[in-house]
Amino acid sequence: MNLDLIHNDGEASQAFLSLKDKFREEQEKIRQSLLEYCKLDTYTMVKIFDKFKEVTN
């Protein structure tokens, strides 16, 4: 997965807070980048959880 605009939690927070000051086209690009970042972040947390389940069983 290619993360163009957002690479970490700090960038995600800043991007979200900046949405209100952007034009519609840039808002959409930021929203899509946030979705991509959050999707990858959530996937990673699920994989970590799965590994914890393996270790505790």
C-alpha positions as a printed Julia matrix, in Angstrom:
57×3 Matrix{Float64}:
   0.0     0.0    0.0
   1.37    3.4   -0.96
   0.86    6.14   1.61
   1.22    9.41  -0.27
   0.35   12.1    2.28
   0.05   10.48   5.68
   2.73    8.22   7.13
   2.13    8.3   10.91
  -0.33    9.25  13.65
   1.02   12.78  13.97
   0.54   13.48  10.27
  -2.95   11.96  10.43
  -3.92   14.26  13.3
  -2.53   17.34  11.57
  -4.2    16.44   8.28
  -7.57   15.96   9.97
  -7.31   19.27  11.79
  -6.35   21.08   8.58
  -9.4    19.9    6.6
 -11.52   22.94   7.43
  -8.94   25.29   5.92
  -8.64   23.46   2.57
 -10.5    23.67  -0.69
 -12.9    20.84  -1.54
 -10.47   19.07  -3.92
  -7.67   19.05  -1.37
 -10.09   17.94   1.37
 -11.01   14.91  -0.71
  -7.37   14.01  -1.28
  -6.69   14.3    2.47
  -9.79   12.23   3.32
  -8.69    9.47   0.97
  -5.21    9.51   2.46
  -6.67    9.34   5.96
  -8.79    6.35   4.96
  -5.78    4.56   3.49
  -3.66    5.25   6.56
  -6.42    4.19   8.98
  -7.12    1.04   6.98
  -3.46    0.02   7.22
  -3.26    1.01  10.89
  -6.36   -1.06  11.72
  -5.07   -4.04   9.73
  -1.82   -3.9   11.68
  -3.65   -3.87  15.01
  -5.73   -6.89  13.96
  -2.56   -8.8   13.02
  -0.98   -7.92  16.39
  -4.12   -9.08  18.19
  -4.09  -12.35  16.24
  -0.49  -12.93  17.27
  -1.32  -12.26  20.94
  -4.1   -14.84  20.71
  -1.63  -17.39  19.32
   0.83  -16.76  22.12
  -1.75  -16.98  24.92
  -3.38  -20.19  23.71
